[in-house]
């Protein structure tokens, strides 16, 4: 199985489009994408400096448009194929944060135009939320995970990204981030990230509300390729569920570690990270060290032939027979859990509400990510959970 990774904000670099403009159709594509996004993506991606492309309102559509252009340049990916969330697949797609909109387009949930337009709205809404309170994000590299999470909480911050490979991203007010950097957890270092605010935390609640008011006008298709969610690494079974998760992830932690675990469990043999590439490929290499999985970061046009060769190799490979026997439903946020009144053994369609997590600042709903059977509740009413803690176990329903 081939995995395709779509990067998020923070992966951008000054001049990132320059080398790609020699390819036929590149300049018209970015002018067209810029017209949809309401921003001069072509100029930003060629002459914009680091500060200009840090602006959330324009960075997000710039990153998504670049990934989508290069995916198109690759001549398509394996498929699309008819499948259930558990069978009939030769590629798995996942994105990181705003990269989930790229992934949704590559999986056929959204058109390219809709993905860029929704990304632009998301970016502007999140930029407006950033302007309300000075906030930011810092990567905590290394250290004991429990100690890192305790330090993040001690400084009034939130774990916005659980990226795997020893990387947790803290987010919140700048004074808390400064204090964390001055007093890092043992055997860890803290690195500020080039983003404009505390994404995937309660600080983005106004942006989430704006997106909730818009997505009802979209008509998403069900994924035509296996699409994993940042919420818990689970497969997304419907277009409606994909949209709901795209909205909720604005204020919920990114669990890229769970996506990496799912890809490993599925038997992924090769990985392509779309540009602006490097960060996700690095996480995958460190997390899967010694597993023999080939990981390619498409950093320049010179990498296209290698990427095409990986795609062709996966087209000719027999589909792996191993599939996960069950999936965990995990808490998307820290708080007190209130499970839904659903009996164990119940058949659940994708999107079935499974309860909510009540935190100090917000309430986050939890739902089934795919059709399945509720095998076991792992929590009781009133239990305290952290983001990523398992709350239920589901067995996938596989269509014969």
Buried (B, 14 or more C-beta within 10 A) or exposed (E): BBBBBBBBBBBBBBEBBEBBBEBEEBBEBBEBBBEBBBBBBBEBBBEBEEEEBBBBBBBBBBBBBBBBBBBEBBEEBBBBEEBBBBBBBBBBBBBBBBBBBBBBBBBBBBBBEBBBBBBBBBBBBBBBBBEEEEBBBBBBBBBBBEBBBEBBBEBEBBBBBBBBBBBBBBBBBBEBBBBBBEEBBEEBEBEEBBBBBBBBBBBBBBBBBBBBEBBEEBEBBBBBBBBBBBBBBBBBBBBBBBBBBBBBBBBBBBBBBBBBBBBBBBBBBBBBBBBBBBBBBBBBBBBBEEEEBBBBBBBEBEBBEEBBEBBEBBEEBEBEEEBBEEBBBBBBBBBBBBBBEBEEEEEBEBBBEBBBBBBEBBEBEBBBBBBBBBBEBBBEEEBEBBBBBBBBBBBBBEEE
